């Protein structure tokens, strides 16, 4: 099922409906139970995608823009025609067929190398930790603060271990989060960071942008999610091309890095076939000496959006943020199209 | 014109450009729509203009134009600042 014609044929023959019948018992169960069943039936990748979707289907309002982005994604990832991609997208967004498309995407993604690997660095396992330290030393220098721009399901703790142990000097790590962490999460962060490093959390109510900038200027590392929504630290939105569609992205990361005189390290995390997280580093973006913040933000925000698109194209099945797109990315007018 | 006046003038001009408001020493930044990241950007602009860097600790508790001016006077004219603090 890795060619355009095969996908189209499956669509015509009602493959989605058939596979839906087979999978229905799985989805009728509770999420935890489904997860176990799905893993045994489908393997890690597919189970992860399917069970992840379960939690996001209920009461979802899907605006037209989401439809367009999903359609574009399907076009790109599955090499489907616009017509077919539109049909699949409508099914995806109707929730009823969400899982079917995800299943198809997983199959398609695992069958073929969709894009050339354009990433600069790719490390996994023990070698990663050593190389990470070298990257930090070679590209950044010991003293520059770091904005770790993290996309996907990034294991923060792994990143922090890298920073703490392989990027001297010892530096504090600040994590920007939407919600305060649990005590258990905090303990986990502290364990990962090691004795010489402290881990702190900045949440929405803490004036995150200013705190992050201050922390960076003190030489700390600040960990951001790529998809920092507008109004959360940075109110400015900039138009970027994303899947060949005009979107507005928050300038939060670019601006905080520039004002904090830091280096952005874009980090992408995906899971390999065994379920092991693999961290991929893009080339660092030097923001330590920015003169024109607005011009800088335009370039860096587009760069980050381009990275994101590339990663989604490469691992479409692991990208679980589609349902959140309407609240994160806006049309160039800043208005939701359905409103 | 001394550094204090220069910084004051520069900050007020930046606020006028951003918010269209004629600010003065006592103007509260939040009243002219400048908060959080905007404050940081304003401080950054002043740093670039006067080619200095302020201490991260001094980026806290900045609410008015006067707070910004005072922060930079500490760096640009440390002697004057110390004298002012002593006499105060």
Contacts between the chains, C-beta under 8 A, distances in Angstrom:
chain1	res1	chain2	res2	distance
A	207	B	36	5.3
A	209	B	36	5.1
A	209	B	37	4.0
A	209	B	40	6.5
A	210	B	36	5.4
A	210	B	37	7.0
A	210	B	39	6.7
A	210	B	40	5.6
A	210	B	59	6.8
A	213	B	40	4.9
A	213	B	56	7.9
A	213	B	59	7.0
A	214	B	56	4.5
A	214	B	57	7.9
A	214	B	59	5.3
A	214	B	60	7.1
A	215	B	56	7.8
A	217	B	56	4.0
A	217	B	59	7.5
A	218	B	56	5.0
A	233	B	36	7.4
A	233	B	37	6.4
A	234	B	37	5.4
A	235	B	37	7.2
A	252	B	37	8.0
A	255	B	37	6.3
A	255	B	41	7.3
A	256	B	37	7.5
A	258	B	44	7.6
A	259	B	37	7.6
A	259	B	40	4.8
A	259	B	41	6.3
A	259	B	43	8.0
A	259	B	44	4.9
A	291	B	48	6.7
A	293	B	41	6.5
A	293	B	44	6.8
